[in-house]
Amino acid sequence: MNDLVDLLGLAQPLVSKHLRVLREVGLVDRRDVGRQRVYRLDGHALKPIHDWVKSYEGSWSQRFDRMDVVLEELKDLEVGGNGEQQ
């Protein structure tokens, strides 16, 4: 827990709350080792999220490609051929 608090720069109660929620939904497992609680990410629980996001990947890639073209066209309109703004 202390490692996560230090790494994230968040208060310990907030980190505990987030870990509790992640544990309740099955994204992390917890085991007690002496006085420590060891958390482990359950990657299998993330697979449905991965699959859902992946279904949108192609669509978003096309949109970002089109946006790149539009931004280049706008930049060309804004800056003249000699590097000065119009």
TORSEPA-510866 format. One record per atom (N, C-alpha, C): residue number from 1; residue in one letter; x, z, y negated. Coordinates in steps of 0.001 Angstrom, whole numbers. Atoms other than C-alpha are relative to their C-alpha. Layout:
! TORSEPA-510866
@resi:NUM&resn:a&px:X&pz:Z&py:Y
...
! end
This chain:
! TORSEPA-510866
@resi:1&resn:m&px:822&pz:0&py:1182
@resi:1&resn:m&px:0&pz:0&py:0
@resi:1&resn:m&px:873&pz:0&py:-1255
@resi:2&resn:n&px:-858&pz:-88&py:1186
@resi:2&resn:n&px:2724&pz:972&py:-2457
@resi:2&resn:n&px:710&pz:-1318&py:-274
@resi:3&resn:d&px:-653&pz:1295&py:189
@resi:3&resn:d&px:4475&pz:-2346&py:-1850
@resi:3&resn:d&px:-935&pz:-976&py:-701
@resi:4&resn:l&px:972&pz:892&py:637
@resi:4&resn:l&px:1302&pz:-4233&py:-2789
@resi:4&resn:l&px:-263&pz:402&py:-1447
@resi:5&resn:v&px:216&pz:-486&py:1367
@resi:5&resn:v&px:704&pz:-2055&py:-5845
@resi:5&resn:v&px:1143&pz:-458&py:-894
@resi:6&resn:d&px:-1170&pz:414&py:796
@resi:6&resn:d&px:4251&pz:-2752&py:-7060
@resi:6&resn:d&px:39&pz:-1513&py:-182
@resi:7&resn:l&px:-73&pz:1462&py:49
@resi:7&resn:l&px:4114&pz:-6446&py:-6215
@resi:7&resn:l&px:-1067&pz:-595&py:-917
@resi:8&resn:l&px:1109&pz:555&py:777
@resi:8&resn:l&px:713&pz:-7075&py:-7813
@resi:8&resn:l&px:-92&pz:559&py:-1412
@resi:9&resn:g&px:75&pz:-610&py:1325
@resi:9&resn:g&px:1156&pz:-4753&py:-10766
@resi:9&resn:g&px:-1390&pz:525&py:-314
@resi:10&resn:l&px:1349&pz:-529&py:174
@resi:10&resn:l&px:-2327&pz:-3326&py:-10211
@resi:10&resn:l&px:-19&pz:1476&py:354
@resi:11&resn:a&px:154&pz:-1411&py:-332
@resi:11&resn:a&px:-3521&pz:251&py:-9994
@resi:11&resn:a&px:-331&pz:153&py:1480
@resi:12&resn:q&px:206&pz:-238&py:-1420
@resi:12&resn:q&px:-3590&pz:1733&py:-6489
@resi:12&resn:q&px:-1479&pz:0&py:398
@resi:13&resn:p&px:1407&pz:37&py:-405
@resi:13&resn:p&px:-7375&pz:2334&py:-6459
@resi:13&resn:p&px:-576&pz:-1421&py:40
@resi:14&resn:l&px:480&pz:1387&py:18
@resi:14&resn:l&px:-7976&pz:-1321&py:-7334
@resi:14&resn:l&px:493&pz:-767&py:1226
@resi:15&resn:v&px:-549&pz:644&py:-1192
@resi:15&resn:v&px:-5669&pz:-2530&py:-4560
@resi:15&resn:v&px:-742&pz:500&py:1237
@resi:16&resn:s&px:738&pz:-570&py:-1134
@resi:16&resn:s&px:-7409&pz:-168&py:-2118
@resi:16&resn:s&px:-1389&pz:-605&py:117
@resi:17&resn:k&px:1348&pz:577&py:-6
@resi:17&resn:k&px:-10803&pz:-1522&py:-3119
@resi:17&resn:k&px:35&pz:-1433&py:527
@resi:18&resn:h&px:-105&pz:1389&py:-451
@resi:18&resn:h&px:-9715&pz:-5132&py:-2624
@resi:18&resn:h&px:309&pz:-71&py:1493
@resi:19&resn:l&px:-336&pz:-16&py:-1421
@resi:19&resn:l&px:-8168&pz:-4348&py:745
@resi:19&resn:l&px:-1197&pz:413&py:848
@resi:20&resn:r&px:1201&pz:-425&py:-728
@resi:20&resn:r&px:-11350&pz:-2558&py:1826
@resi:20&resn:r&px:-982&pz:-1155&py:129
@resi:21&resn:v&px:916&pz:1144&py:-35
@resi:21&resn:v&px:-13455&pz:-5589&py:903
@resi:21&resn:v&px:522&pz:-1071&py:957
@resi:22&resn:l&px:-583&pz:997&py:-897
@resi:22&resn:l&px:-11060&pz:-7957&py:2689
@resi:22&resn:l&px:-123&pz:439&py:1463
@resi:23&resn:r&px:142&pz:-519&py:-1364
@resi:23&resn:r&px:-11179&pz:-5702&py:5757
@resi:23&resn:r&px:-1455&pz:-96&py:466
@resi:24&resn:e&px:1426&pz:50&py:-351
@resi:24&resn:e&px:-14997&pz:-5550&py:5690
@resi:24&resn:e&px:-450&pz:-1403&py:371
@resi:25&resn:v&px:394&pz:1379&py:-304
@resi:25&resn:v&px:-15267&pz:-9344&py:5732
@resi:25&resn:v&px:872&pz:-629&py:1076
@resi:26&resn:g&px:-790&pz:459&py:-1125
@resi:26&resn:g&px:-12665&pz:-9663&py:8475
@resi:26&resn:g&px:1211&pz:-849&py:-342
@resi:27&resn:l&px:-1162&pz:803&py:385
@resi:27&resn:l&px:-9855&pz:-11288&py:6496
@resi:27&resn:l&px:1316&pz:723&py:224
@resi:28&resn:v&px:-1207&pz:-759&py:-309
@resi:28&resn:v&px:-7364&pz:-8477&py:7077
@resi:28&resn:v&px:-330&pz:1049&py:1051
@resi:29&resn:d&px:81&pz:-1086&py:-970
@resi:29&resn:d&px:-6764&pz:-6002&py:9879
@resi:29&resn:d&px:867&pz:1138&py:-501
@resi:30&resn:r&px:-790&pz:-1158&py:400
@resi:30&resn:r&px:-5490&pz:-2490&py:9317
@resi:30&resn:r&px:290&pz:848&py:1230
@resi:31&resn:r&px:-326&pz:-965&py:-1039
@resi:31&resn:r&px:-3643&pz:-192&py:11653
@resi:31&resn:r&px:811&pz:1114&py:-634
@resi:32&resn:d&px:-706&pz:-1162&py:515
@resi:32&resn:d&px:-2343&pz:3267&py:11014
@resi:32&resn:d&px:1270&pz:209&py:816
@resi:33&resn:v&px:-1287&pz:-271&py:-626
@resi:33&resn:v&px:1323&pz:3856&py:11745
@resi:33&resn:v&px:544&pz:1256&py:-664
@resi:34&resn:g&px:-385&pz:-1271&py:619
@resi:34&resn:g&px:2073&pz:7514&py:11130
@resi:34&resn:g&px:-856&pz:228&py:-1229
@resi:35&resn:r&px:726&pz:-215&py:1254
@resi:35&resn:r&px:1146&pz:8155&py:7516
@resi:35&resn:r&px:-225&pz:-1302&py:-762
@resi:36&resn:q&px:137&pz:1295&py:667
@resi:36&resn:q&px:1245&pz:4455&py:6632
@resi:36&resn:q&px:-1179&pz:-780&py:570
@resi:37&resn:r&px:1004&pz:972&py:-425
@resi:37&resn:r&px:-1511&pz:1892&py:6778
@resi:37&resn:r&px:616&pz:-1377&py:-139
@resi:38&resn:v&px:-607&pz:1326&py:-19
@resi:38&resn:v&px:-246&pz:-1522&py:7765
@resi:38&resn:v&px:-1123&pz:-1030&py:37
@resi:39&resn:y&px:1017&pz:1048&py:81
@resi:39&resn:y&px:-2369&pz:-4523&py:6760
@resi:39&resn:y&px:595&pz:-1313&py:463
@resi:40&resn:r&px:-438&pz:1309&py:-499
@resi:40&resn:r&px:-2176&pz:-7926&py:8414
@resi:40&resn:r&px:-1106&pz:-1008&py:-284
@resi:41&resn:l&px:944&pz:1075&py:274
@resi:41&resn:l&px:-3840&pz:-11137&py:7298
@resi:41&resn:l&px:-449&pz:-639&py:1305
@resi:42&resn:d&px:538&pz:683&py:-1175
@resi:42&resn:d&px:-6126&pz:-12684&py:9913
@resi:42&resn:d&px:-234&pz:-1457&py:-382
@resi:43&resn:g&px:71&pz:1411&py:372
@resi:43&resn:g&px:-5469&pz:-16400&py:9469
@resi:43&resn:g&px:-1181&pz:-729&py:614
@resi:44&resn:h&px:1146&pz:655&py:-652
@resi:44&resn:h&px:-8218&pz:-17375&py:11919
@resi:44&resn:h&px:-1270&pz:165&py:-825
@resi:45&resn:a&px:1183&pz:-236&py:821
@resi:45&resn:a&px:-10795&pz:-15852&py:9576
@resi:45&resn:a&px:-44&pz:-929&py:-1204
@resi:46&resn:l&px:-64&pz:900&py:1153
@resi:46&resn:l&px:-9603&pz:-18209&py:6811
@resi:46&resn:l&px:-312&pz:-1458&py:360
@resi:47&resn:k&px:202&pz:1389&py:-434
@resi:47&resn:k&px:-10150&pz:-21384&py:8885
@resi:47&resn:k&px:-1285&pz:-615&py:-554
@resi:48&resn:p&px:1206&pz:618&py:584
@resi:48&resn:p&px:-13790&pz:-21932&py:7793
@resi:48&resn:p&px:150&pz:-324&py:-1484
@resi:49&resn:i&px:-232&pz:267&py:1427
@resi:49&resn:i&px:-12706&pz:-21674&py:4146
@resi:49&resn:i&px:901&pz:-1211&py:-146
@resi:50&resn:h&px:-918&pz:1138&py:25
@resi:50&resn:h&px:-9840&pz:-24085&py:4773
@resi:50&resn:h&px:-749&pz:-1301&py:293
@resi:51&resn:d&px:750&pz:1202&py:-374
@resi:51&resn:d&px:-12159&pz:-26566&py:6470
@resi:51&resn:d&px:-940&pz:-440&py:-1114
@resi:52&resn:w&px:932&pz:332&py:1079
@resi:52&resn:w&px:-14682&pz:-26386&py:3630
@resi:52&resn:w&px:749&pz:-609&py:-1179
@resi:53&resn:v&px:-793&pz:516&py:1124
@resi:53&resn:v&px:-12022&pz:-26906&py:937
@resi:53&resn:v&px:558&pz:-1374&py:340
@resi:54&resn:k&px:-578&pz:1280&py:-424
@resi:54&resn:k&px:-10425&pz:-29737&py:2928
@resi:54&resn:k&px:-1008&pz:-1136&py:-112
@resi:55&resn:s&px:1021&pz:1044&py:90
@resi:55&resn:s&px:-13731&pz:-31611&py:2930
@resi:55&resn:s&px:-115&pz:-574&py:-1417
@resi:56&resn:y&px:54&pz:459&py:1390
@resi:56&resn:y&px:-13446&pz:-31903&py:-874
@resi:56&resn:y&px:1324&pz:-568&py:-494
@resi:57&resn:e&px:-1341&pz:394&py:427
@resi:57&resn:e&px:-9745&pz:-32756&py:-985
@resi:57&resn:e&px:81&pz:-1452&py:-456
@resi:58&resn:g&px:-62&pz:1417&py:356
@resi:58&resn:g&px:-10154&pz:-36552&py:-1021
@resi:58&resn:g&px:-710&pz:-298&py:-1314
@resi:59&resn:s&px:778&pz:213&py:1227
@resi:59&resn:s&px:-12814&pz:-36471&py:-3710
@resi:59&resn:s&px:757&pz:498&py:-1228
@resi:60&resn:w&px:-724&pz:-543&py:1140
@resi:60&resn:w&px:-10763&pz:-34236&py:-5986
@resi:60&resn:w&px:1280&pz:-775&py:-275
@resi:61&resn:s&px:-1204&pz:804&py:208
@resi:61&resn:s&px:-7604&pz:-36291&py:-5445
@resi:61&resn:s&px:-331&pz:-1278&py:-762
@resi:62&resn:q&px:416&pz:1218&py:708
@resi:62&resn:q&px:-9452&pz:-39435&py:-6546
@resi:62&resn:q&px:-330&pz:310&py:-1452
@resi:63&resn:r&px:361&pz:-365&py:1376
@resi:63&resn:r&px:-10831&pz:-37666&py:-9615
@resi:63&resn:r&px:1240&pz:289&py:-839
@resi:64&resn:f&px:-1229&pz:-291&py:751
@resi:64&resn:f&px:-7398&pz:-36380&py:-10624
@resi:64&resn:f&px:801&pz:-1282&py:-248
@resi:65&resn:d&px:-679&pz:1285&py:206
@resi:65&resn:d&px:-5912&pz:-39863&py:-10130
@resi:65&resn:d&px:-637&pz:-759&py:-1154
@resi:66&resn:r&px:702&pz:684&py:1095
@resi:66&resn:r&px:-8579&pz:-41331&py:-12420
@resi:66&resn:r&px:273&pz:698&py:-1327
@resi:67&resn:m&px:-274&pz:-736&py:1223
@resi:67&resn:m&px:-7978&pz:-38573&py:-14948
@resi:67&resn:m&px:1410&pz:-311&py:-509
@resi:68&resn:d&px:-1356&pz:378&py:406
@resi:68&resn:d&px:-4249&pz:-39410&py:-14963
@resi:68&resn:d&px:-5&pz:-1335&py:-727
@resi:69&resn:v&px:84&pz:1317&py:629
@resi:69&resn:v&px:-5105&pz:-43031&py:-15818
@resi:69&resn:v&px:-606&pz:122&py:-1401
@resi:70&resn:v&px:658&pz:-171&py:1298
@resi:70&resn:v&px:-7447&pz:-41990&py:-18627
@resi:70&resn:v&px:936&pz:697&py:-984
@resi:71&resn:l&px:-925&pz:-703&py:894
@resi:71&resn:l&px:-4878&pz:-39566&py:-20054
@resi:71&resn:l&px:1126&pz:-912&py:-468
@resi:72&resn:e&px:-1037&pz:960&py:401
@resi:72&resn:e&px:-2203&pz:-42282&py:-20043
@resi:72&resn:e&px:-550&pz:-980&py:-1037
@resi:73&resn:e&px:615&pz:920&py:964
@resi:73&resn:e&px:-4599&pz:-44659&py:-21832
@resi:73&resn:e&px:-174&pz:679&py:-1354
@resi:74&resn:l&px:165&pz:-732&py:1257
@resi:74&resn:l&px:-5364&pz:-41993&py:-24451
@resi:74&resn:l&px:1349&pz:211&py:-690
@resi:75&resn:k&px:-1329&pz:-188&py:571
@resi:75&resn:k&px:-1661&pz:-41304&py:-24921
@resi:75&resn:k&px:494&pz:-1302&py:-627
@resi:76&resn:d&px:-412&pz:1294&py:535
@resi:76&resn:d&px:-1011&pz:-45030&py:-25411
@resi:76&resn:d&px:-726&pz:-312&py:-1308
@resi:77&resn:l&px:741&pz:218&py:1241
@resi:77&resn:l&px:-3739&pz:-45173&py:-28062
@resi:77&resn:l&px:509&pz:893&py:-1123
@resi:78&resn:e&px:-433&pz:-968&py:998
@resi:78&resn:e&px:-2400&pz:-42085&py:-29832
@resi:78&resn:e&px:1390&pz:-316&py:-539
@resi:79&resn:v&px:-1376&pz:281&py:384
@resi:79&resn:v&px:1255&pz:-43136&py:-29890
@resi:79&resn:v&px:196&pz:-1511&py:7
@resi:80&resn:g&px:-231&pz:1448&py:94
@resi:80&resn:g&px:2155&pz:-46620&py:-31110
@resi:80&resn:g&px:1221&pz:-404&py:821
@resi:81&resn:g&px:-1112&pz:520&py:-759
@resi:81&resn:g&px:4700&pz:-48821&py:-29422
@resi:81&resn:g&px:1358&pz:428&py:-506
@resi:82&resn:n&px:-1286&pz:-387&py:548
@resi:82&resn:n&px:7428&pz:-47547&py:-31750
@resi:82&resn:n&px:216&pz:1518&py:56
@resi:83&resn:g&px:-175&pz:-1436&py:-179
@resi:83&resn:g&px:6950&pz:-43882&py:-30793
@resi:83&resn:g&px:-593&pz:853&py:-1099
@resi:84&resn:e&px:609&pz:-769&py:1084
@resi:84&resn:e&px:5147&pz:-42903&py:-33989
@resi:84&resn:e&px:-1495&pz:120&py:252
@resi:85&resn:q&px:1441&pz:-166&py:-130
@resi:85&resn:q&px:1648&pz:-41507&py:-34077
@resi:85&resn:q&px:-707&pz:-881&py:-996
@resi:86&resn:q&px:773&pz:872&py:896
@resi:86&resn:q&px:-959&pz:-43794&py:-35538
@resi:86&resn:q&px:-912&pz:814&py:-873
! end
